[in-house]
Amino acid sequence: MDVGVVFPQTEIGADAGAVRAFALAVSGLGFSHVLAYDHVLGADPEVHEGWDGPYDIRATFHEPFVLYGFLAALTPLELVTGVIILPQRQTALVAKQAAEVDLLTGGRFRLGVGLGWNAVEYEALGKSFDDRGRRMGEQVELLRRLWTERSVTFTGSYETVTAAGLAPLPVQRPIPVWFGARTRPAYVRAGQLADGWFPQVPPGPQLDEARAIIDQAAAEAGRDPSWIGMEGRVSWGADRADGIGEDVGRWQGAGASHVSINTMGARLGGVDGHIEALTAAAAVLGLTGRHAG
């Protein structure tokens, strides 16, 4: 099982030096990948009455594709989006950006996609919030064709491409597409289309139920459910070093192919606090130096 980390978007700040220090430390500690969350805009809660989203205009977010162009030159880590809010973005542009990151990393990229929850963002980006689930399946189909065919003609319900293609194509053809999922319709889409998925529940009955839905949808689509990867998440908290190994072990026992350690929201302060926590986690998990170089 590959063990990576969540990029601490809301706490890393705007200093490029801190971003660099974090990436180099994670690579040197032996983690396999970095996973970044995506938000383009934050809503102003003073204007949007009753706003209860987890992020707002004060939360810092580095743009994942640009961020990963920077990190690709610094480390051999696999880079993962967890997740890009796909239906609020132009599909062909996402295909181009993802292909570029894949090239710059030498094929060490996973594109995680999801629907998101922030209608304010959708409005600002000129995309419909209400039909985002229906559109995403078509987007994934088009992405894969753009990554594998020199010239693409595609006419769908929402997407149209006429005899056009990417140059250069990515290293991975196609780039792995992983889904964020927390509802039955999302589990069904993951089973039908995804190379892997990011559960929003811990190991236990809810995860078992979600996997059963995904496996059934995969089988009905003529896919082998065992080919679908799963990445769990373990969040850091007070005195977490003692329990981190047990939590990672639960994900491994649940059949996860990947897991990421999330230090965001643990009140660790700046980048040094995050690196200190991840250093402790790497020691407990026996990772130190495993992926460095």
Secondary structure as UniProt FT lines:
FT   STRAND          2..6
FT   HELIX           9..12
FT   HELIX           16..29
FT   STRAND          33..36
FT   TURN            45..47
FT   TURN            49..50
FT   TURN            57..58
FT   HELIX           64..72
FT   TURN            73..74
FT   STRAND          78..85
FT   HELIX           86..88
FT   HELIX           91..104
FT   TURN            105..106
FT   STRAND          109..114
FT   HELIX           119..124
FT   TURN            125..126
FT   TURN            130..131
FT   HELIX           132..148
FT   STRAND          152..155
FT   STRAND          160..164
FT   STRAND          177..181
FT   HELIX           184..193
FT   STRAND          196..199
FT   TURN            203..204
FT   HELIX           205..220
FT   TURN            221..222
FT   HELIX           225..227
FT   STRAND          229..235
FT   TURN            238..240
FT   HELIX           241..253
FT   TURN            254..255
FT   STRAND          258..262
FT   TURN            264..265
FT   HELIX           271..285
FT   TURN            288..289
//
